[in-house]
Amino acid sequence: MSHTPTPWKLTGLMSSDGIAIESTVDHWVVALIEPDVDEDDEGQDSNYNSDEQRKLDQANAEFIIRAVNCHDELLHALKAVELGVFGSMIPGSDIDVCTRATRAEVRAAIAIAEGKQ
């Protein structure tokens, strides 16, 4: 099964329900960051319990969106680096020895991005 189509966007605050992230393709809400709620003196759930929490939730939502929306491009770039730069190394050369750790890091990042690790 594939994930909800990208790009995703922040839809803003949905009253006191929290911050929604939705697909711009099918407008499906893919995530909702709900506020920490406290009951007020009358036993009713209050809205966000602080402006600081609302700002943190918004920053987290924006971070998620940036990460999701650039995922494919970053993965493509890493694969190009792995193939182009590291594929042209001369085995045993000084450059090859110095870049083995970097190549391993690039391959590990690709595996994580592809959900293989």
OpenMM code with the backbone's topology and positions (N, CA, C; nanometers):
from openmm import Vec3, app, unit

residues = "MET SER HIS THR PRO THR PRO TRP LYS LEU THR GLY LEU MET SER SER ASP GLY ILE ALA ILE GLU SER THR VAL ASP HIS TRP VAL VAL ALA LEU ILE GLU PRO ASP VAL ASP GLU ASP ASP GLU GLY GLN ASP SER ASN TYR ASN SER ASP GLU GLN ARG LYS LEU ASP GLN ALA ASN ALA GLU PHE ILE ILE ARG ALA VAL ASN CYS HIS ASP GLU LEU LEU HIS ALA LEU LYS ALA VAL GLU LEU GLY VAL PHE GLY SER MET ILE PRO GLY SER ASP ILE ASP VAL CYS THR ARG ALA THR ARG ALA GLU VAL ARG ALA ALA ILE ALA ILE ALA GLU GLY LYS GLN".split()
positions = [
    Vec3(0.0843, -0.1180, 0.0000),
    Vec3(0.0000, 0.0000, 0.0000),
    Vec3(0.0886, 0.1241, 0.0000),
    Vec3(0.0467, 0.2240, -0.0723),
    Vec3(0.1229, 0.3481, -0.0824),
    Vec3(0.0674, 0.4524, 0.0146),
    Vec3(0.1496, 0.5492, 0.0464),
    Vec3(0.1054, 0.6565, 0.1359),
    Vec3(0.0168, 0.7563, 0.0607),
    Vec3(-0.0443, 0.8449, 0.1343),
    Vec3(-0.1270, 0.9499, 0.0759),
    Vec3(-0.0397, 1.0357, -0.0155),
    Vec3(-0.0908, 1.0722, -0.1332),
    Vec3(-0.0096, 1.1485, -0.2281),
    Vec3(0.0442, 1.2795, -0.1698),
    Vec3(0.1634, 1.3152, -0.2139),
    Vec3(0.2244, 1.4419, -0.1770),
    Vec3(0.2068, 1.5386, -0.2941),
    Vec3(0.2227, 1.6666, -0.2738),
    Vec3(0.2693, 1.7314, -0.1511),
    Vec3(0.1594, 1.7420, -0.0463),
    Vec3(0.2057, 1.7544, 0.0774),
    Vec3(0.1152, 1.7780, 0.1887),
    Vec3(0.1234, 1.9242, 0.2274),
    Vec3(0.0194, 1.9717, 0.2958),
    Vec3(0.0190, 2.1111, 0.3396),
    Vec3(-0.0447, 2.1229, 0.4776),
    Vec3(-0.0146, 2.2319, 0.5407),
    Vec3(-0.0725, 2.2652, 0.6702),
    Vec3(-0.2050, 2.3329, 0.6433),
    Vec3(-0.3115, 2.2832, 0.7046),
    Vec3(-0.4416, 2.3455, 0.6812),
    Vec3(-0.4754, 2.4462, 0.7890),
    Vec3(-0.3863, 2.4622, 0.8842),
    Vec3(-0.4112, 2.5605, 0.9892),
    Vec3(-0.4835, 2.4988, 1.1065),
    Vec3(-0.5257, 2.5842, 1.1922),
    Vec3(-0.5965, 2.5370, 1.3106),
    Vec3(-0.7403, 2.5045, 1.2750),
    Vec3(-0.7838, 2.3926, 1.3213),
    Vec3(-0.9228, 2.3532, 1.3018),
    Vec3(-0.9934, 2.3723, 1.4364),
    Vec3(-1.0389, 2.4903, 1.4618),
    Vec3(-1.0980, 2.5302, 1.5902),
    Vec3(-1.0077, 2.4841, 1.7027),
    Vec3(-1.0606, 2.4112, 1.7966),
    Vec3(-0.9782, 2.3651, 1.9089),
    Vec3(-0.9303, 2.2215, 1.8878),
    Vec3(-0.9556, 2.1659, 1.7684),
    Vec3(-0.9197, 2.0271, 1.7422),
    Vec3(-0.7708, 2.0072, 1.7204),
    Vec3(-0.7005, 2.1102, 1.6815),
    Vec3(-0.5575, 2.0972, 1.6582),
    Vec3(-0.5195, 2.1428, 1.5199),
    Vec3(-0.4040, 2.0989, 1.4762),
    Vec3(-0.3487, 2.1384, 1.3471),
    Vec3(-0.3557, 2.0185, 1.2539),
    Vec3(-0.4121, 2.0402, 1.1365),
    Vec3(-0.4281, 1.9311, 1.0403),
    Vec3(-0.3252, 1.9426, 0.9291),
    Vec3(-0.2776, 1.8263, 0.8850),
    Vec3(-0.1905, 1.8156, 0.7687),
    Vec3(-0.2686, 1.7359, 0.6653),
    Vec3(-0.2788, 1.7915, 0.5438),
    Vec3(-0.3562, 1.7217, 0.4416),
    Vec3(-0.2819, 1.7176, 0.3095),
    Vec3(-0.3233, 1.6238, 0.2252),
    Vec3(-0.2688, 1.6117, 0.0910),
    Vec3(-0.3278, 1.7213, 0.0040),
    Vec3(-0.2435, 1.7836, -0.0786),
    Vec3(-0.2960, 1.8834, -0.1722),
    Vec3(-0.3578, 1.8168, -0.2945),
    Vec3(-0.3361, 1.6860, -0.3086),
    Vec3(-0.3884, 1.6136, -0.4239),
    Vec3(-0.5336, 1.5727, -0.4007),
    Vec3(-0.5580, 1.5015, -0.2920),
    Vec3(-0.6941, 1.4531, -0.2672),
    Vec3(-0.7578, 1.5159, -0.1433),
    Vec3(-0.6882, 1.6077, -0.0789),
    Vec3(-0.7356, 1.6809, 0.0392),
    Vec3(-0.7702, 1.5901, 0.1566),
    Vec3(-0.7074, 1.4744, 0.1594),
    Vec3(-0.7246, 1.3801, 0.2698),
    Vec3(-0.6418, 1.4289, 0.3878),
    Vec3(-0.7013, 1.4345, 0.5067),
    Vec3(-0.6252, 1.4713, 0.6256),
    Vec3(-0.5409, 1.3510, 0.6652),
    Vec3(-0.4088, 1.3682, 0.6615),
    Vec3(-0.3191, 1.2568, 0.6894),
    Vec3(-0.2722, 1.2557, 0.8335),
    Vec3(-0.2802, 1.3702, 0.8997),
    Vec3(-0.2377, 1.3777, 1.0398),
    Vec3(-0.3067, 1.4948, 1.1077),
    Vec3(-0.3304, 1.4753, 1.2344),
    Vec3(-0.3880, 1.5815, 1.3164),
    Vec3(-0.3066, 1.5885, 1.4443),
    Vec3(-0.2480, 1.7040, 1.4677),
    Vec3(-0.1724, 1.7244, 1.5905),
    Vec3(-0.2692, 1.7881, 1.6882),
    Vec3(-0.3094, 1.7085, 1.7848),
    Vec3(-0.4104, 1.7549, 1.8792),
    Vec3(-0.3461, 1.8255, 1.9973),
    Vec3(-0.4132, 1.9262, 2.0483),
    Vec3(-0.3585, 1.9970, 2.1634),
    Vec3(-0.3689, 1.9134, 2.2898),
    Vec3(-0.2780, 1.9410, 2.3832),
    Vec3(-0.2952, 1.8859, 2.5173),
    Vec3(-0.4113, 1.9620, 2.5775),
    Vec3(-0.5107, 1.8914, 2.6202),
    Vec3(-0.6272, 1.9609, 2.6759),
    Vec3(-0.6370, 1.9361, 2.8256),
    Vec3(-0.6850, 2.0342, 2.8915),
    Vec3(-0.7115, 2.0256, 3.0346),
    Vec3(-0.8578, 2.0525, 3.0566),
    Vec3(-0.9120, 1.9905, 3.1564),
    Vec3(-1.0501, 2.0217, 3.1909),
    Vec3(-1.0522, 2.1505, 3.2713),
    Vec3(-1.1496, 2.2361, 3.2364),
    Vec3(-1.1631, 2.3588, 3.3133),
    Vec3(-1.2419, 2.3305, 3.4409),
    Vec3(-1.2733, 2.4325, 3.5134),
    Vec3(-1.3415, 2.4170, 3.6419),
    Vec3(-1.4782, 2.3508, 3.6289),
    Vec3(-1.5375, 2.3570, 3.5096),
    Vec3(-1.6700, 2.2991, 3.4885),
    Vec3(-1.6636, 2.1608, 3.4244),
    Vec3(-1.5434, 2.1030, 3.4141),
    Vec3(-1.5295, 1.9689, 3.3585),
    Vec3(-1.5275, 1.9642, 3.2066),
    Vec3(-1.5212, 2.0801, 3.1413),
    Vec3(-1.5164, 2.0865, 2.9959),
    Vec3(-1.3709, 2.0909, 2.9504),
    Vec3(-1.3434, 2.0258, 2.8367),
    Vec3(-1.2086, 2.0339, 2.7815),
    Vec3(-1.1817, 2.1759, 2.7348),
    Vec3(-1.0705, 2.2302, 2.7766),
    Vec3(-1.0331, 2.3628, 2.7305),
    Vec3(-0.9515, 2.3495, 2.6029),
    Vec3(-0.9342, 2.4596, 2.5311),
    Vec3(-0.8533, 2.4601, 2.4096),
    Vec3(-0.7073, 2.4451, 2.4480),
    Vec3(-0.6198, 2.4829, 2.3585),
    Vec3(-0.4785, 2.4765, 2.3901),
    Vec3(-0.4540, 2.5384, 2.5260),
    Vec3(-0.3732, 2.4707, 2.6066),
    Vec3(-0.3486, 2.5218, 2.7405),
    Vec3(-0.2392, 2.6264, 2.7429),
    Vec3(-0.1758, 2.6534, 2.6283),
    Vec3(-0.0794, 2.7633, 2.6248),
    Vec3(-0.0496, 2.8012, 2.4809),
    Vec3(-0.0169, 2.9272, 2.4611),
    Vec3(0.0233, 2.9750, 2.3296),
    Vec3(0.1537, 2.9086, 2.2884),
    Vec3(0.2391, 2.8801, 2.3860),
    Vec3(0.3668, 2.8140, 2.3591),
    Vec3(0.3434, 2.6754, 2.3002),
    Vec3(0.2468, 2.6010, 2.3534),
    Vec3(0.2146, 2.4682, 2.3015),
    Vec3(0.1625, 2.4767, 2.1589),
    Vec3(0.0787, 2.5756, 2.1313),
    Vec3(0.0243, 2.5936, 1.9967),
    Vec3(0.1388, 2.6212, 1.8979),
    Vec3(0.2342, 2.7064, 1.9363),
    Vec3(0.3480, 2.7377, 1.8493),
    Vec3(0.4350, 2.6149, 1.8265),
    Vec3(0.4566, 2.5363, 1.9304),
    Vec3(0.5354, 2.4140, 1.9172),
    Vec3(0.4663, 2.3154, 1.8243),
    Vec3(0.3367, 2.2977, 1.8401),
    Vec3(0.2612, 2.2071, 1.7528),
    Vec3(0.2676, 2.2538, 1.6076),
    Vec3(0.2569, 2.3852, 1.5855),
    Vec3(0.2645, 2.4379, 1.4499),
    Vec3(0.4033, 2.4138, 1.3916),
    Vec3(0.5081, 2.4373, 1.4695),
    Vec3(0.6451, 2.4140, 1.4222),
    Vec3(0.6656, 2.2660, 1.3887),
    Vec3(0.6119, 2.1763, 1.4708),
    Vec3(0.6231, 2.0322, 1.4439),
    Vec3(0.5505, 1.9949, 1.3154),
    Vec3(0.4323, 2.0507, 1.2951),
    Vec3(0.3560, 2.0227, 1.1731),
    Vec3(0.4316, 2.0720, 1.0503),
    Vec3(0.4891, 2.1914, 1.0588),
    Vec3(0.5651, 2.2455, 0.9465),
    Vec3(0.6885, 2.1598, 0.9174),
    Vec3(0.7524, 2.1095, 1.0214),
    Vec3(0.8693, 2.0226, 1.0042),
    Vec3(0.8295, 1.8926, 0.9345),
    Vec3(0.7196, 1.8327, 0.9765),
    Vec3(0.6705, 1.7093, 0.9137),
    Vec3(0.6450, 1.7334, 0.7650),
    Vec3(0.5801, 1.8435, 0.7332),
    Vec3(0.5472, 1.8749, 0.5946),
    Vec3(0.6738, 1.8933, 0.5110),
    Vec3(0.7712, 1.9671, 0.5642),
    Vec3(0.8967, 1.9856, 0.4897),
    Vec3(0.9651, 1.8513, 0.4645),
    Vec3(0.9682, 1.7662, 0.5656),
    Vec3(1.0348, 1.6363, 0.5519),
    Vec3(0.9640, 1.5483, 0.4494),
    Vec3(0.8329, 1.5435, 0.4565),
    Vec3(0.7556, 1.4601, 0.3639),
    Vec3(0.7681, 1.5119, 0.2208),
    Vec3(0.7551, 1.6436, 0.2048),
    Vec3(0.7521, 1.7000, 0.0699),
    Vec3(0.8874, 1.6974, -0.0003),
    Vec3(0.9965, 1.6848, 0.0733),
    Vec3(1.1280, 1.6794, 0.0069),
    Vec3(1.1852, 1.5378, 0.0068),
    Vec3(1.1136, 1.4423, 0.0606),
    Vec3(1.1631, 1.3051, 0.0725),
    Vec3(1.2084, 1.2484, -0.0620),
    Vec3(1.1235, 1.2538, -0.1622),
    Vec3(1.1560, 1.1928, -0.2909),
    Vec3(1.2780, 1.2585, -0.3554),
    Vec3(1.2864, 1.3913, -0.3483),
    Vec3(1.3993, 1.4628, -0.4067),
    Vec3(1.5298, 1.4297, -0.3343),
    Vec3(1.5254, 1.4229, -0.2019),
    Vec3(1.6457, 1.3894, -0.1257),
    Vec3(1.6907, 1.2467, -0.1541),
    Vec3(1.5968, 1.1546, -0.1618),
    Vec3(1.6310, 1.0161, -0.1930),
    Vec3(1.6934, 1.0070, -0.3327),
    Vec3(1.6345, 1.0763, -0.4284),
    Vec3(1.6889, 1.0778, -0.5646),
    Vec3(1.8309, 1.1340, -0.5643),
    Vec3(1.8536, 1.2430, -0.4917),
    Vec3(1.9867, 1.3045, -0.4859),
    Vec3(2.0881, 1.2101, -0.4213),
    Vec3(2.0487, 1.1433, -0.3138),
    Vec3(2.1402, 1.0494, -0.2490),
    Vec3(2.1773, 0.9342, -0.3425),
    Vec3(2.0790, 0.8844, -0.4148),
    Vec3(2.1068, 0.7749, -0.5084),
    Vec3(2.2005, 0.8217, -0.6200),
    Vec3(2.1817, 0.9464, -0.6651),
    Vec3(2.2696, 1.0005, -0.7686),
    Vec3(2.4121, 1.0135, -0.7161),
    Vec3(2.4272, 1.0592, -0.5929),
    Vec3(2.5597, 1.0707, -0.5321),
    Vec3(2.6222, 0.9330, -0.5185),
    Vec3(2.5441, 0.8385, -0.4685),
    Vec3(2.5959, 0.7030, -0.4480),
    Vec3(2.6417, 0.6425, -0.5796),
    Vec3(2.5646, 0.6610, -0.6835),
    Vec3(2.5980, 0.6039, -0.8137),
    Vec3(2.7074, 0.6835, -0.8849),
    Vec3(2.6911, 0.8153, -0.8892),
    Vec3(2.7821, 0.8982, -0.9664),
    Vec3(2.9172, 0.9184, -0.9025),
    Vec3(2.9195, 0.9609, -0.7789),
    Vec3(3.0459, 0.9908, -0.7126),
    Vec3(3.1155, 0.8631, -0.6702),
    Vec3(3.0454, 0.7809, -0.5955),
    Vec3(3.1103, 0.6626, -0.5408),
    Vec3(3.1287, 0.5538, -0.6452),
    Vec3(3.0438, 0.5536, -0.7469),
    Vec3(3.0563, 0.4531, -0.8519),
    Vec3(3.1783, 0.4728, -0.9386),
    Vec3(3.2350, 0.5942, -0.9361),
    Vec3(3.3504, 0.6228, -1.0210),
    Vec3(3.4827, 0.6178, -0.9450),
    Vec3(3.4802, 0.5725, -0.8202),
    Vec3(3.6030, 0.5661, -0.7410),
    Vec3(3.6934, 0.4533, -0.7915),
    Vec3(3.8203, 0.4769, -0.7815),
    Vec3(3.9179, 0.3738, -0.8157),
    Vec3(3.9463, 0.2945, -0.6883),
    Vec3(3.9106, 0.1658, -0.6852),
    Vec3(3.9300, 0.0871, -0.5637),
    Vec3(4.0742, 0.0954, -0.5132),
    Vec3(4.0874, 0.1189, -0.3840),
    Vec3(4.2177, 0.1244, -0.3205),
    Vec3(4.2857, 0.2596, -0.3264),
    Vec3(4.2300, 0.3539, -0.4022),
    Vec3(4.2914, 0.4867, -0.4092),
    Vec3(4.2690, 0.5618, -0.2781),
    Vec3(4.3456, 0.6704, -0.2599),
    Vec3(4.3295, 0.7508, -0.1385),
    Vec3(4.1877, 0.8037, -0.1250),
    Vec3(4.1290, 0.8462, -0.2361),
    Vec3(3.9924, 0.8986, -0.2328),
    Vec3(3.8964, 0.7882, -0.1917),
    Vec3(3.9173, 0.6688, -0.2449),
    Vec3(3.8305, 0.5561, -0.2113),
    Vec3(3.8376, 0.5260, -0.0624),
    Vec3(3.9558, 0.5225, -0.0063),
    Vec3(3.9735, 0.4925, 0.1360),
    Vec3(3.9067, 0.5992, 0.2215),
    Vec3(3.9222, 0.7257, 0.1831),
    Vec3(3.8665, 0.8363, 0.2621),
    Vec3(3.7145, 0.8420, 0.2547),
    Vec3(3.6562, 0.7893, 0.1501),
    Vec3(3.5120, 0.8039, 0.1332),
    Vec3(3.4318, 0.6793, 0.1683),
    Vec3(3.4968, 0.5741, 0.2109),
    Vec3(3.4213, 0.4514, 0.2443),
    Vec3(3.3184, 0.4767, 0.3537),
    Vec3(3.3569, 0.5506, 0.4566),
    Vec3(3.2631, 0.5793, 0.5660),
    Vec3(3.1474, 0.6644, 0.5165),
    Vec3(3.1782, 0.7625, 0.4332),
    Vec3(3.0730, 0.8476, 0.3774),
    Vec3(2.9795, 0.7656, 0.2891),
    Vec3(3.0366, 0.6773, 0.2091),
    Vec3(2.9538, 0.5920, 0.1231),
    Vec3(2.8616, 0.5051, 0.2082),
    Vec3(2.9119, 0.4528, 0.3166),
    Vec3(2.8290, 0.3720, 0.4068),
    Vec3(2.7168, 0.4559, 0.4660),
    Vec3(2.7464, 0.5803, 0.5010),
    Vec3(2.6430, 0.6697, 0.5548),
    Vec3(2.5361, 0.6995, 0.4500),
    Vec3(2.5779, 0.7222, 0.3260),
    Vec3(2.4819, 0.7487, 0.2182),
    Vec3(2.3945, 0.6258, 0.1955),
    Vec3(2.4552, 0.5090, 0.1905),
    Vec3(2.3770, 0.3867, 0.1713),
    Vec3(2.2804, 0.3619, 0.2875),
    Vec3(2.3238, 0.3911, 0.4089),
    Vec3(2.2358, 0.3755, 0.5255),
    Vec3(2.1188, 0.4728, 0.5177),
    Vec3(2.1450, 0.5961, 0.4760),
    Vec3(2.0379, 0.6954, 0.4635),
    Vec3(1.9378, 0.6545, 0.3555),
    Vec3(1.9871, 0.6005, 0.2453),
    Vec3(1.8981, 0.5522, 0.1395),
    Vec3(1.8106, 0.4391, 0.1930),
    Vec3(1.8702, 0.3466, 0.2658),
    Vec3(1.7938, 0.2328, 0.3216),
    Vec3(1.6855, 0.2821, 0.4171),
    Vec3(1.7199, 0.3781, 0.5008),
    Vec3(1.6201, 0.4332, 0.5943),
    Vec3(1.5084, 0.5010, 0.5167),
    Vec3(1.5437, 0.5814, 0.4172),
    Vec3(1.4432, 0.6533, 0.3389),
    Vec3(1.3519, 0.5584, 0.2620),
    Vec3(1.4047, 0.4426, 0.2245),
    Vec3(1.3242, 0.3430, 0.1536),
    Vec3(1.2516, 0.2481, 0.2477),
    Vec3(1.2664, 0.2701, 0.3783),
    Vec3(1.1976, 0.1872, 0.4761),
    Vec3(1.2587, 0.0497, 0.4925),
    Vec3(1.3837, 0.0345, 0.4580),
    Vec3(1.4502, -0.0953, 0.4679),
    Vec3(1.5283, -0.1139, 0.5974),
    Vec3(1.5310, -0.0130, 0.6811),
    Vec3(1.6057, -0.0223, 0.8077),
    Vec3(1.5205, 0.0241, 0.9208),
] * unit.nanometer
topology = app.Topology()
chain = topology.addChain("A")
for resn in residues:
    res = topology.addResidue(resn, chain)
    for name in ("N", "CA", "C"):
        topology.addAtom(name, app.Element.getBySymbol(name[0]), res)
